[in-house]
Amino acid sequence: MKTSNITVAILVAMALSAIVARAQSAAFAYQGALKDQLGQSLVQLNQTVTFKLYKTPTGDDFLWGRTYAVLLDANGLFNVELSDAAGNAVEGASQPSLKDALADAANDTLYIGLTVNGMGGEILPRQKLLPVPYAVMAGDVRNAAADLTVAGRVTTANASVTGGLHVEGTATLKTLTVSGTSDLTGKLTARGGIELTGGEATIAGNLTVSGQVVGNLNVSGKVKERGNDLLPAGVIVMWSGAVNNIPAGWALCDGGSGRPDLRDRFIVGAGRNYSVGATGGEEKHALTVAEMPSHSHSTTFATVGYTSGWNGSMEAMSGEGKDKNNGNRTKTTTATGSGAAHENRPPYYALCYIIKL
């Protein structure tokens, strides 16, 4: 880069004119003085000056650039309003407008470079700008009757917008009232409250709420409570809808994809006797002899002509009689009942178990 033999003295720090208010444009005033290397005022009062905005003090890449006709006074002083409404755009800028350039540099240091036509290259060193041009602190922001678009940082105690609100930087507010649609791509901090009387608020970044949310809240990410997921993945609840109509973000507990299969199942709490994932039980059950409680049966029979003795389960009879087979005889009671399984469940109502994905 060829260095200019012109010097520039910044007399007044960057002044905010009307950044991105109702006109949805950006502008700020730049004042300085052009002198030659000996500190003398230039003879030619009408000059053509190119202004470029950079993120770095050196290098060729620039955010925005425009050429203006500048009128100097006898002392070399000049005052120019930098905006897209006047002058001629410089090719090669990375941003299409001053508003976009200021938004791009909202969190960075911004430098301005001047080149006087016919006087050599850019004047060095570049001037470092104060953050005023890309921070909106004006009273116009507090009550906007139409749409409000801010390319940089919004800092205000109270903001009321009856149209739409679009913020590309950071918004720090005590109270924000928007009647239209709000679109925030940066960070929003509201210490007082946010009230939407119409439209929707679309936030591509993070939303931190320390108070109460009244109304519907549609979140594409995670909802957290005290820094933790309000409904973590893996939570299982009962769903009263149809098996084939499970809500989005949930899945039926059918054993698929590693999910537990809870179809036709009761749930028991895991603990000392049951580990997580344990299964068992029967819908119906047939009792075995070992499962029956201890019990006895009584019977009545004739003992004429015989001597008998009962041992608790059968009758042993002996002695003489008309029966040809003299000796011991055993008699048992008649069997009753069946070996069929019986109902083993309490009264029930079937619902679907679903798991949070």
C-alpha positions in Angstrom: 0.0 0.0 0.0 1.3 3.4 -1.0 1.3 5.8 2.0 -0.4 9.2 1.5 1.5 12.4 2.2 -1.6 13.8 3.8 -2.3 13.5 7.5 -5.7 13.5 9.2 -6.4 14.8 12.7 -9.5 13.5 14.4 -11.1 16.5 16.2 -14.3 14.9 17.3 -14.8 11.3 18.3 -17.4 9.3 16.4 -20.8 10.7 16.9 -24.0 8.7 16.6 -26.4 10.3 14.2 -29.3 7.9 13.8 -28.3 4.3 13.6 -30.9 2.0 12.3 -34.0 3.6 13.6 -37.2 3.9 11.6 -35.5 4.3 8.3 -33.8 1.0 8.8 -30.4 2.5 7.7 -27.2 3.4 9.4 -25.3 6.6 9.5 -22.8 8.4 11.7 -20.9 11.7 11.5 -17.1 11.9 11.0 -15.2 15.1 11.7 -11.5 15.8 11.2 -8.9 17.9 9.6 -6.7 17.2 6.5 -3.1 18.6 6.6 0.0 18.1 4.6 3.1 16.6 6.1 4.2 20.0 7.3 1.0 20.5 9.1 -0.3 23.1 6.7 -3.9 23.3 5.4 -4.5 22.1 1.9 -4.9 24.7 -0.8 -7.6 22.8 -2.6 -10.7 22.9 -0.4 -12.8 20.5 -2.5 -11.5 17.0 -2.0 -12.6 13.5 -2.9 -12.1 11.2 0.0 -12.7 7.4 0.3 -13.6 6.1 3.7 -13.3 2.3 4.5 -14.1 0.4 7.7 -11.8 -2.4 8.8 -11.7 -4.9 11.6 -7.9 -4.7 11.8 -5.4 -1.8 11.9 -3.6 -3.3 8.8 -4.5 -5.4 5.9 -6.5 -5.0 2.7 -9.8 -6.7 3.7 -12.5 -4.1 4.5 -16.1 -4.3 5.7 -17.5 -1.3 4.0 -16.3 1.6 1.8 -17.7 4.7 0.2 -16.3 7.8 -1.6 -17.6 11.3 -0.8 -17.0 14.8 -2.0 -15.6 16.6 1.1 -15.4 20.4 1.5 -12.6 21.7 3.7 -12.6 25.0 5.5 -9.6 27.3 5.7 -8.1 25.3 8.5 -8.6 21.9 6.7 -11.6 21.0 8.8 -14.3 18.8 7.4 -17.5 17.1 8.5 -19.0 14.2 6.6 -21.9 11.9 7.3 -21.0 8.3 6.5 -24.0 6.4 5.2 -25.3 4.4 2.2 -27.5 7.3 1.2 -24.7 9.5 -0.3 -21.4 9.0 -2.1 -20.3 6.1 -4.2 -19.8 2.5 -3.0 -16.3 1.1 -3.2 -16.1 -2.4 -4.8 -14.6 -5.2 -2.8 -16.4 -4.7 0.6 -17.3 -7.8 2.5 -20.6 -6.3 3.6 -23.4 -4.9 1.4 -24.3 -1.9 3.6 -23.0 0.2 6.5 -25.7 -1.4 8.7 -24.4 -4.9 8.0 -20.8 -3.7 8.5 -21.6 -2.3 11.9 -23.4 -5.5 12.8 -20.5 -7.6 11.7 -18.1 -5.6 13.9 -20.5 -5.4 16.9 -18.2 -7.4 19.1 -14.9 -6.3 17.5 -12.7 -3.2 17.3 -13.5 -1.1 14.3 -11.0 1.0 12.3 -11.5 3.6 9.7 -9.1 4.4 6.8 -9.1 7.5 4.6 -7.7 7.9 1.1 -7.6 11.4 -0.5 -8.0 11.2 -4.3 -4.8 12.1 -6.1 -2.7 12.3 -2.9 -1.3 8.7 -2.8 -2.4 5.7 -0.8 -4.4 5.4 2.4 -3.5 7.7 5.3 -1.7 5.7 8.0 -2.2 4.8 10.7 -5.9 4.0 10.6 -8.1 5.5 13.2 -9.7 3.3 15.9 -13.4 4.1 16.3 -15.1 4.2 19.6 -18.0 1.7 20.0 -20.7 4.4 19.7 -21.4 3.9 16.0 -22.5 0.3 16.6 -24.4 0.7 19.9 -27.9 2.0 19.9 -28.6 4.1 23.0 -30.8 6.8 21.5 -34.3 7.6 22.8 -35.7 6.8 19.4 -35.4 3.1 20.2 -37.5 3.3 23.3 -40.8 3.9 21.4 -40.9 2.9 17.8 -44.3 3.2 16.0 -43.2 1.2 13.0 -40.7 -1.7 12.5 -37.4 -1.4 14.3 -34.3 -3.0 12.8 -31.0 -2.8 14.8 -27.7 -4.0 13.2 -25.6 -3.6 16.4 -26.1 -3.5 20.1 -29.3 -2.3 21.8 -29.1 -0.9 25.4 -32.2 0.7 26.8 -34.2 0.8 30.0 -37.6 0.4 28.2 -38.5 -0.4 24.6 -41.9 -0.4 23.1 -42.3 -1.4 19.4 -45.8 -1.6 17.8 -44.3 -3.1 14.6 -41.7 -5.8 14.2 -38.4 -6.0 16.0 -35.3 -7.4 14.3 -32.0 -7.4 16.2 -28.8 -8.8 14.8 -26.5 -8.0 17.7 -27.1 -8.0 21.5 -30.1 -6.6 23.2 -30.0 -5.6 26.9 -33.3 -4.3 28.1 -35.2 -3.7 31.3 -38.6 -3.9 29.7 -39.4 -4.8 26.1 -42.9 -4.6 24.6 -43.4 -5.7 21.0 -46.7 -5.8 19.2 -45.4 -7.3 16.0 -42.9 -10.0 15.2 -39.6 -10.1 17.1 -36.5 -11.7 15.5 -33.3 -11.9 17.5 -30.1 -13.6 16.2 -27.9 -12.5 19.1 -28.4 -12.5 22.9 -31.4 -11.0 24.7 -31.2 -10.0 28.4 -34.4 -8.7 29.8 -34.2 -7.8 33.5 -37.8 -6.5 33.7 -40.0 -8.4 31.4 -40.9 -9.1 27.8 -44.5 -8.8 26.6 -45.7 -9.8 23.1 -49.2 -8.5 22.4 -49.3 -10.0 18.9 -47.1 -11.9 16.4 -44.3 -14.2 17.4 -40.8 -13.9 18.8 -38.2 -15.9 16.9 -34.9 -16.4 18.8 -32.1 -18.3 17.0 -29.8 -18.1 20.0 -30.3 -18.7 23.7 -33.2 -17.4 25.8 -32.7 -17.0 29.5 -35.8 -16.4 31.6 -35.4 -15.9 35.3 -39.1 -15.0 35.9 -42.4 -16.5 34.8 -43.5 -17.4 31.2 -47.2 -16.9 30.6 -48.7 -18.3 27.4 -47.3 -20.7 24.8 -43.5 -21.3 24.5 -42.3 -23.2 21.4 -38.7 -24.3 21.8 -36.8 -26.2 19.2 -34.0 -26.9 21.6 -34.0 -28.0 25.3 -36.0 -26.5 28.0 -33.9 -26.3 31.2 -34.8 -25.7 34.9 -32.0 -24.4 37.1 -29.5 -25.4 34.4 -30.9 -28.9 34.0 -33.1 -30.5 31.4 -36.7 -30.1 32.4 -37.6 -33.4 30.8 -34.5 -35.4 30.2 -34.3 -38.2 27.6 -35.3 -41.6 28.9 -38.3 -40.4 31.0 -41.1 -42.9 30.7 -44.8 -41.8 31.1 -48.2 -43.3 30.4 -49.9 -42.1 27.2 -53.7 -42.3 26.7 -53.6 -42.0 22.9 -53.4 -44.7 20.2 -50.4 -47.0 19.8 -49.9 -45.7 16.2 -50.2 -42.0 17.2 -47.3 -41.5 19.6 -46.4 -37.7 19.9 -43.3 -36.3 18.3 -40.2 -36.5 20.4 -41.4 -39.7 22.1 -41.4 -43.4 21.2 -43.5 -46.4 22.2 -41.8 -48.7 24.8 -41.9 -51.6 22.4 -38.4 -53.0 22.7 -37.1 -51.3 19.6 -33.8 -49.3 19.4 -32.8 -50.3 22.9 -36.0 -49.2 24.5 -37.6 -51.4 27.1 -40.6 -53.5 26.0 -43.4 -52.5 28.3 -46.3 -53.8 26.2 -48.7 -55.9 28.3 -46.5 -55.3 31.4 -46.9 -53.8 34.9 -43.9 -51.9 36.3 -42.3 -52.6 39.7 -39.9 -50.2 41.4 -36.2 -51.3 41.2 -34.5 -51.6 44.5 -33.3 -54.3 46.9 -35.3 -57.2 45.3 -35.5 -56.0 41.7 -32.7 -54.6 39.5 -33.3 -52.2 36.6 -34.3 -54.2 33.6 -35.4 -57.3 35.5 -38.5 -59.1 34.2 -40.8 -61.9 35.4 -44.3 -62.7 36.5 -47.2 -64.6 34.8 -50.6 -63.5 33.5 -52.1 -66.7 34.7 -50.8 -69.4 37.0 -51.6 -73.0 38.0 -50.9 -73.9 41.6 -48.5 -76.8 42.4 -48.7 -79.0 45.5 -45.8 -77.1 47.0 -47.6 -73.8 46.6 -50.7 -75.0 48.4 -51.2 -74.2 52.1 -51.2 -77.0 54.6 -54.8 -78.5 55.0 -56.7 -81.7 55.7 -59.9 -83.5 54.5 -62.5 -85.6 56.4 -64.6 -88.6 55.2 -67.3 -91.0 56.6 -67.5 -94.8 55.9 -68.9 -98.0 57.5 -66.6 -100.1 59.7 -69.0 -103.0 60.5 -67.1 -106.3 60.9 -63.7 -104.7 60.6 -61.1 -103.3 62.9 -59.8 -100.1 61.4 -57.3 -97.3 62.0 -57.0 -93.9 60.4 -53.5 -92.5 59.9 -54.5 -89.1 58.8 -54.6 -89.6 55.1 -56.1 -93.1 54.7 -58.0 -95.8 56.6 -56.3 -99.2 57.3 -58.8 -101.9 58.1 -58.2 -105.5 59.4 -60.1 -108.3 60.9 -62.4 -111.0 59.6 -65.5 -110.5 57.5 -67.3 -111.7 54.5 -64.7 -110.2 52.2 -62.5 -112.9 50.7 -59.4 -110.7 50.8 -58.8 -110.6 54.5 -56.1 -108.1 55.7 -55.5 -104.4 55.3 -57.7 -102.2 53.1 -57.1 -98.6 52.1 -59.7 -96.0 51.2 -59.2 -92.4 50.0 -61.5 -89.4 49.4 -62.7 -88.6 45.9 -60.6 -86.0 44.0 -62.1 -82.6 43.1 -61.0 -79.4 41.3 -58.7 -79.0 38.2 -55.2 -78.1 37.2 -56.3 -75.1 35.1 -54.4 -71.8 35.5 -56.2 -68.9 37.2 -56.2 -65.1 36.8 -53.2 -63.6 38.4 -53.7 -59.8 37.8 -55.5 -57.0 39.7 -58.2 -54.9 38.0 -56.5 -53.0 35.2 -56.8 -50.2 32.6 -54.4 -50.4 29.6 -52.4 -47.4 28.5 -49.3 -47.0 26.4 -45.9 -46.5 28.0 -43.9 -44.0 26.0 -40.3 -42.8 26.5 -38.8 -39.3 25.9 -36.2 -39.3 23.0 
